[in-house]
Amino acid sequence: MLGLETKLMKAWEGKSARDIADAPVTAIQGISEGDAEKLFQAFGIKTVRDLGTNKFFRWAQSIATLAD
């Protein structure tokens, strides 16, 4: 699925995009339980969808794109 396998923990490989979006952020390789707790405390982020739609992250991504 679009090369996502290298970006996900093994347990989430082969799952649908909808399932992954609703998965905890720890489904993404490199995000630990401790990281997930900090994301929740700071931004209320629980799921991959929350992470991908967070307004602050989207704003930063837009700024970075404009800068490039």
Buried (B, 14 or more C-beta within 10 A) or exposed (E): EEEBEEBBBEEBBEBEEEEBBBBBBBBBEEBEEEEBEEBBEEBEBBBBBBBBEBEEBEEEEEEEEEEE
